[in-house]
């Protein structure tokens, strides 16, 4: 097994665990750390394989930006969570104000990005990730390009942007349960039929 596959498998385990907890509204900090870890691995694999992962797409659309800025924006909360010192290893980081603004909402984009890059690399997605992609754009229509038809997103999650966060997450979980029983979706070769959580030992 080559290093690309090893790293992709590790990212898949992290992303699956993050998504499982996200759907069950568990531990947003752990969700964020796992999802960001997965994003970093998948981004690296994509760069090395010359696959257009999200960061490469952002840079293509915004040539004035630098990769470092794209990564810093994605990882700002994660870095605050995992580092005590600044890069000099002496100065204590002042992250209290930033972390005070952290909530489960910050997990939406990193989980979406992780699955976006996973699909770019593997060509497949578990059904929960497929539903999450639709849900993400249903509540964030402003992130869609103007020419994109919003109808399919509104059909699956009508008026969801007007729901409270708790109801938005509840509808996401119900939709995952519903579509996981759709035989046509589950039989599609683009649907990865592995469970979110890796139950193998060793």
JOKAGI-V283918 format. One record per residue. N is the residue number from 1. RES is the residue in one letter. PHI is phi in whole degrees, -180 to 180 (* if undefined). D_CENTER is the distance of its C-alpha to the mean C-alpha in Angstrom with 2 decimals. Layout:
((N & RES & PHI & D_CENTER) (N & RES & PHI & D_CENTER))
This chain:
((1 & X & * & 25.12) (2 & X & -82 & 24.06) (3 & X & -64 & 21.83) (4 & X & -60 & 19.14) (5 & X & -68 & 18.94) (6 & X & -60 & 19.18) (7 & X & -66 & 16.29) (8 & X & -65 & 14.09) (9 & X & -64 & 15.30) (10 & X & -65 & 14.57) (11 & X & -62 & 10.93) (12 & X & -62 & 10.86) (13 & X & -64 & 12.70) (14 & X & -64 & 10.52) (15 & X & -68 & 7.28) (16 & X & -63 & 9.82) (17 & X & -65 & 11.42) (18 & X & -62 & 8.66) (19 & X & -68 & 8.04) (20 & X & -59 & 11.83) (21 & X & -67 & 12.55) (22 & X & -61 & 10.38) (23 & X & -67 & 12.35) (24 & X & -97 & 15.46) (25 & X & 55 & 15.08) (26 & X & -114 & 15.69) (27 & X & 39 & 15.57) (28 & X & -58 & 12.95) (29 & X & -67 & 13.92) (30 & X & -65 & 13.30) (31 & X & -57 & 9.87) (32 & X & -65 & 9.13) (33 & X & -62 & 11.19) (34 & X & -66 & 9.77) (35 & X & -66 & 6.09) (36 & X & -66 & 7.97) (37 & X & -60 & 10.42) (38 & X & -64 & 8.45) (39 & X & -58 & 7.36) (40 & X & -65 & 11.07) (41 & X & -66 & 12.43) (42 & X & -65 & 10.91) (43 & X & -62 & 12.00) (44 & X & -63 & 15.32) (45 & X & -62 & 15.85) (46 & X & -62 & 15.22) (47 & X & -64 & 17.67) (48 & X & -70 & 20.16) (49 & X & -93 & 20.15) (50 & X & 60 & 20.27) (51 & X & -101 & 17.38) (52 & X & -78 & 15.93) (53 & X & -79 & 12.32) (54 & X & -60 & 10.82) (55 & X & -61 & 12.87) (56 & X & -66 & 15.89) (57 & X & -67 & 15.60) (58 & X & -61 & 15.51) (59 & X & -67 & 18.50) (60 & X & -67 & 20.29) (61 & X & -81 & 20.13) (62 & X & -130 & 21.02) (63 & X & -62 & 23.45) (64 & X & -79 & 24.71) (65 & X & -82 & 21.54) (66 & X & -112 & 21.17) (67 & X & -57 & 18.29) (68 & X & -57 & 18.96) (69 & X & -68 & 18.40) (70 & X & -60 & 15.02) (71 & X & -67 & 13.94) (72 & X & -62 & 15.84) (73 & X & -63 & 14.24) (74 & X & -68 & 10.68) (75 & X & -98 & 12.32) (76 & X & -59 & 15.05) (77 & X & -73 & 14.38) (78 & X & -61 & 13.43) (79 & X & -62 & 16.66) (80 & X & -67 & 18.58) (81 & X & -76 & 17.59) (82 & X & -103 & 18.55) (83 & X & -116 & 21.54) (84 & X & -97 & 24.90) (85 & X & -106 & 26.79) (86 & X & -69 & 26.44) (87 & X & -64 & 26.66) (88 & X & -77 & 30.40) (89 & X & 66 & 29.94) (90 & X & -126 & 32.52) (91 & X & -84 & 31.26) (92 & X & -72 & 29.32) (93 & X & -66 & 26.14) (94 & X & -103 & 26.48) (95 & X & -109 & 23.08) (96 & X & -59 & 24.42) (97 & X & -67 & 24.12) (98 & X & -62 & 20.53) (99 & X & -68 & 19.44) (100 & X & -65 & 21.56) (101 & X & -89 & 19.24) (102 & X & -74 & 16.10) (103 & X & -150 & 14.98) (104 & X & -59 & 12.35) (105 & X & -60 & 11.69) (106 & X & -67 & 10.13) (107 & X & -79 & 7.26) (108 & X & -55 & 6.51) (109 & X & -72 & 5.61) (110 & X & -69 & 3.87) (111 & X & -68 & 1.51) (112 & X & -59 & 3.03) (113 & X & -62 & 4.04) (114 & X & -58 & 3.77) (115 & X & -71 & 5.19) (116 & X & -58 & 7.10) (117 & X & -71 & 8.59) (118 & X & -62 & 9.29) (119 & X & -65 & 11.07) (120 & X & -61 & 12.83) (121 & X & -87 & 14.14) (122 & X & -111 & 15.09) (123 & X & 79 & 15.70) (124 & X & -134 & 14.48) (125 & X & -149 & 11.88) (126 & X & -66 & 12.69) (127 & X & -60 & 13.93) (128 & X & -61 & 11.58) (129 & X & -71 & 8.60) (130 & X & -62 & 11.23) (131 & X & -65 & 12.18) (132 & X & -62 & 8.91) (133 & X & -61 & 8.84) (134 & X & -66 & 12.44) (135 & X & -59 & 12.10) (136 & X & -59 & 9.82) (137 & X & -79 & 12.59) (138 & X & -66 & 15.28) (139 & X & -96 & 14.86) (140 & X & -132 & 14.23) (141 & X & -61 & 16.86) (142 & X & -67 & 17.71) (143 & X & -85 & 14.68) (144 & X & -83 & 16.27) (145 & X & -63 & 19.07) (146 & X & -54 & 22.45) (147 & X & -82 & 23.58) (148 & X & -75 & 20.78) (149 & X & -72 & 22.21) (150 & X & -83 & 20.62) (151 & X & -53 & 22.73) (152 & X & -60 & 20.48) (153 & X & -70 & 17.77) (154 & X & -70 & 20.66) (155 & X & -70 & 22.26) (156 & X & -75 & 19.57) (157 & X & -130 & 18.93) (158 & X & -62 & 22.18) (159 & X & 58 & 22.53) (160 & X & -68 & 19.41) (161 & X & -65 & 19.06) (162 & X & -94 & 22.36) (163 & X & -81 & 21.36) (164 & X & -67 & 20.95) (165 & X & -52 & 17.55) (166 & X & -60 & 18.85) (167 & X & -71 & 19.86) (168 & X & -59 & 16.65) (169 & X & -69 & 14.86) (170 & X & -64 & 17.97) (171 & X & -67 & 17.91) (172 & X & -61 & 14.38) (173 & X & -64 & 15.62) (174 & X & -63 & 18.87) (175 & X & -66 & 17.46) (176 & X & -61 & 15.58) (177 & X & -63 & 18.97) (178 & X & -64 & 20.84) (179 & X & -75 & 19.17) (180 & X & -71 & 19.12) (181 & X & -101 & 22.90) (182 & X & -83 & 23.12) (183 & X & -64 & 25.05) (184 & X & -66 & 24.54) (185 & X & -66 & 20.74) (186 & X & -69 & 20.92) (187 & X & -87 & 23.59) (188 & X & -67 & 21.78) (189 & X & -62 & 21.35) (190 & X & -83 & 17.89) (191 & X & -95 & 16.85) (192 & X & -84 & 16.15) (193 & X & -93 & 18.34) (194 & X & -76 & 17.32) (195 & X & -66 & 16.44) (196 & X & -60 & 13.14) (197 & X & -91 & 15.26) (198 & X & -79 & 17.34) (199 & X & -96 & 20.84) (200 & X & -75 & 22.77) (201 & X & -107 & 24.86) (202 & X & 91 & 25.56))
